[in-house]
Amino acid sequence: MKRLNLMVDIDEVLFPLGDSIHALAHEAGLHDNSEPWLMWEAYLQYGCEPDVYWDLWGDFAAAGGYAHTPPIPGSVEALRHLYFEGHTINLVTARGFMKNAENIRRWTPEWIEEFAVPHHTLTFAKDKVAAQAELGAYDVAIDDSPKNYLALEDAGVNVWMQTHSHNQAFDATCRVRDVWQWAAIVDKVAAS
């Protein structure tokens, strides 16, 4: 079996950021909770000013959300399986580039440690393709962002879109429902 170099996004792959912000928006009276979170720029969905929406992100950060929110169920166990199979797990995240950036970059490793997220590297990068210069070419990747999916696909990476309500309208050829399904694909690639 081959040992693979894997790229794993954090938010919406391991960490339920969108659902957390959507819940805060409901508590703030921005929506009636009749629809799921549909887009990163959810102020368009909620009909509020962008600053009101982005302030929720700041509130989430200030309340310790980035440090103590439990991971998406099953995601850490799936990564643990891949880790013990000998694959290199590179966590590559675009978080930490907005309000509270310094704190988010401090809280992210704390979250990883608290929930025992297996990994070899943690990289903060908006450009996940460019991060390969430091991490080596990814054999298989998982992300939830259409922008990142397209960039990785264009770079020749075997990339998979983790399906969520906010990306269902995007036409991705390779989709998975969760990290366990992606791990099964990684197992097949490693065995080939």
C-alpha positions, 0 to 999 in steps of 0.5 A: 500500500502506498503512503499518500500526502493528504490535504484536509480542510478544517472548516466544514470538513472537520469543524462545523463553522457554518452551522455554528454561525447559522445558529448564532444568526438565528439567536440574533433574530436574523432568520427563522431557522426554516432554511439551512445555512446556504452560503458563506456570504449568508448576509445575502440569505439573511437580508442583513448588512454584511457588518452585522453578519461578520460581527457574528463571526467575531462574537463566535471567536470571542466566545471561544467557539474556535477553541471548544466547538466539537468536531463534525461527528466521525471526522476525527475518527476517520482521520485517525484511521488514515493516520494509522495507515501511514498517510501524511495528513496536512491540515490546510485552512484559510481561517485566521485571515480576518477579524481575530486572526491572531487569536484564531491562529492560536486557538486552532492548535488548541482545538486540534489538541483538545479533540486529538485531531491527528495530523502531521502539519497545520498550515494557514493558507488562503491559496491551498494550491500554493501551500503545496510548495511547502507541503509537497504535492497532494495525492488526495484532498478534501475541501468544502469550498467551490473556489478551492475545489476548482483551484485544486482540480485545475492543479491536477489534485485528486480533490473531493468536495465534502457536500454541505447545504452551502455548496450543493448548487456547485457542480463538483464531479467528485463529492463525498458526504463525510470524511469517512467516505473520503477515507474509503476513497483514500484507501482505494487510491493507496491500494491501487 
